[in-house]
């Protein structure tokens, strides 16, 4: 057997619903850069329950999904080398890692669209375990994983994308991230420009007050109010 080469994984609720889709937690291999599983992509990705696999354009990567218990486990692999380990990992994410009731956020109730999801070291440990080349020999495969493999086989099941193809959607998501960083930098630039302007006025006012005080003191001294 070979490594599944899982490079990224997310636990998400309500994929395919732009206003409700939320990534609860994620993990990523330090050596992987792109493509990425982004919230923008998942908002536009229709993911049914059950096992699904799709090719990520011409990147050489594959996206795998396994739904259950109100959440979906989704991972990204380099190639499609060990589906047993891939879906074993996704099953473990749902049955062992995710603690929740159908349709809720479980132990991730603190996560929101504002706060964003935090990476999970525990999920990365689980990912590294299932990336082991001998995992299918050392791990007892559950019957549902066997059923999963029968359903998936070597065929690539298409997940539907709303409006745009996958490559365009990945590029759009990354462009949005770059644009957000540019907006943040521009905002910081405006902030510091305003801060410098305010500081300039404050310094000028302080200098003016000091000059006024000096003039008043000189005037008092000139009128004989200062003792020698």
Buried (B, 14 or more C-beta within 10 A) or exposed (E): EEBBBBBBBBBBBBBBEEEEBBBBBBBBBEEBEEBBBBBBBBBBBEBBEBBBBBBBBEBEBBBBBBBBBBBBBBBBBBEBBBBBBBBBBBBBBBBEBBEBEEEEBBEBEEBEEEEEBEEBEEBBEBBEBBBBEEBBEEBEBBEBBEEBBEEBEEEEBEBEBEEEEBBEBBEBBBEEEEEEEEEEEEEEEEEEEEEEEEEEEEEEEEEEEEEEEEEEEEEEEEEEEEEE
